[in-house]
Structures are given as structure tokens and as C-alpha cells.
Amino acid sequence: MPEKLRVQVLLTEAERERFRKCALAAGRSLSAWLREAGLQRAERHEKRDRLDTVEKLEAFFAECHRRAEDRGREPGWDEAEAMIREESTRGLPRQ
């Protein structure tokens, strides 16, 4: 098992209490609960599909056009922008 290091996390009293209650409900220590939450978030971030190649960008726009054809029209800029935002934030936690 890899060596574990200590990390200081700055929280408000309200945040600490909120997280402590969640950890207690899960039957975990606060430290374990925070570690698991961080690992889950990192995994979601790493799995997110990014438009970082020409092929992915072309596939994205092909999907936009397919959706538009399903609706029988080309999307306007507002609708296209909404689709881009939806795809770029998929898997991110809601704020």
C-alpha cells in the first residue's frame, strides 16, 4: 500500500459539519469520506470526453447536424451554443 500523506484542507465550520454528517451517515471517517469524494471527482474529470482532436470535433459537429436533421432544421447559434455548453460540462458537478 502506498504511503499516505497528510494534507491540510481549509473549511468553514459549516462545511466541516456538513461533511462530517455525510461521513457519519456513510459509516466513514471524515478523512476517508473526503478522500473518496476527491477520488470520485477526479475519476469523473478524467473520464470526461474532451474535444481535443480534429476527429472528436468533427464527430461533435456531425452529432449536432444529426440532431438538427431530427428536428428538421439547422439550429440557430443560441441552440448550437447550448449544445456545446451541455457537451463541455457533461459529468461536471452542478454548482
C-alpha contacts under 8 A as a table, 3 or more apart, distances in Angstrom:
res1	aa1	res2	aa2	distance
11	L	14	A	7.90
11	L	15	E	5.80
11	L	16	R	5.95
12	T	15	E	5.13
12	T	16	R	6.21
13	E	16	R	5.14
13	E	17	E	6.18
14	A	17	E	5.16
14	A	18	R	6.07
15	E	18	R	5.04
15	E	19	F	6.08
16	R	19	F	5.24
16	R	20	R	5.92
17	E	20	R	4.96
17	E	21	K	6.15
18	R	21	K	5.34
18	R	22	C	6.46
19	F	22	C	5.06
19	F	23	A	6.11
19	F	30	L	6.95
19	F	33	W	7.98
19	F	34	L	7.79
20	R	23	A	5.03
20	R	24	L	6.05
20	R	29	S	7.85
20	R	30	L	5.54
21	K	24	L	5.05
21	K	25	A	6.13
22	C	25	A	5.13
22	C	26	A	6.24
22	C	33	W	7.94
23	A	26	A	5.05
23	A	27	G	6.13
23	A	28	R	5.02
23	A	29	S	5.88
23	A	30	L	5.39
23	A	32	A	7.95
23	A	33	W	5.39
24	L	27	G	4.98
24	L	28	R	5.85
24	L	29	S	6.88
24	L	30	L	7.63
25	A	28	R	7.68
26	A	33	W	7.98
28	R	31	S	7.99
28	R	32	A	6.01
28	R	33	W	5.85
29	S	32	A	5.18
29	S	33	W	6.07
30	L	33	W	5.06
30	L	34	L	6.07
31	S	34	L	5.26
31	S	35	R	6.13
32	A	35	R	5.06
32	A	36	E	6.09
33	W	36	E	5.17
33	W	37	A	6.11
34	L	37	A	5.03
34	L	38	G	6.12
35	R	38	G	5.15
35	R	39	L	6.16
36	E	39	L	5.03
36	E	40	Q	6.08
37	A	40	Q	5.18
37	A	41	R	6.21
38	G	41	R	5.14
38	G	42	A	6.10
39	L	42	A	5.06
39	L	43	E	6.12
40	Q	43	E	5.12
40	Q	44	R	6.31
41	R	44	R	5.17
41	R	45	H	6.22
42	A	45	H	5.04
42	A	46	E	6.12
43	E	46	E	5.10
43	E	47	K	6.14
44	R	47	K	5.21
44	R	48	R	6.27
44	R	91	G	6.17
44	R	92	L	7.24
45	H	48	R	5.37
45	H	91	G	7.27
45	H	92	L	7.12
48	R	90	R	7.22
48	R	91	G	6.50
50	R	56	K	7.78
50	R	88	S	7.39
51	L	54	V	7.80
51	L	56	K	5.35
51	L	57	L	5.42
51	L	60	F	7.87
52	D	56	K	6.74
52	D	57	L	7.32
53	T	56	K	5.28
53	T	57	L	6.29
54	V	57	L	5.10
54	V	58	E	6.07
55	E	58	E	5.13
55	E	59	A	6.10
56	K	59	A	5.01
56	K	60	F	6.08
57	L	60	F	5.03
57	L	61	F	6.34
58	E	61	F	5.23
58	E	62	A	6.06
59	A	62	A	4.96
59	A	63	E	6.18
60	F	63	E	5.15
60	F	64	C	6.31
61	F	64	C	4.82
61	F	65	H	6.16
62	A	65	H	5.09
62	A	66	R	6.10
63	E	66	R	4.91
63	E	67	R	6.12
64	C	67	R	5.21
64	C	68	A	6.23
64	C	80	A	7.43
64	C	83	M	7.58
65	H	68	A	4.94
65	H	69	E	6.13
65	H	74	E	7.20
66	R	69	E	5.09
66	R	70	D	6.25
67	R	70	D	5.06
67	R	71	R	6.54
68	A	71	R	5.11
68	A	72	G	6.14
68	A	73	R	5.43
68	A	74	E	5.20
68	A	75	P	5.90
69	E	72	G	4.67
69	E	73	R	5.84
69	E	74	E	7.04
70	D	73	R	7.90
75	P	78	D	7.87
75	P	79	E	5.66
75	P	80	A	5.89
76	G	79	E	5.40
76	G	80	A	6.18
77	W	80	A	5.01
77	W	81	E	5.88
78	D	81	E	5.12
78	D	82	A	6.16
79	E	82	A	5.03
79	E	83	M	6.34
80	A	83	M	5.11
80	A	84	I	6.27
81	E	84	I	5.02
81	E	85	R	6.17
82	A	85	R	5.11
82	A	86	E	6.09
83	M	86	E	5.04
83	M	87	E	6.18
84	I	87	E	5.24
84	I	88	S	6.05
85	R	88	S	5.10
85	R	89	T	6.16
86	E	89	T	5.49
86	E	90	R	6.08
87	E	90	R	5.33
89	T	92	L	5.49
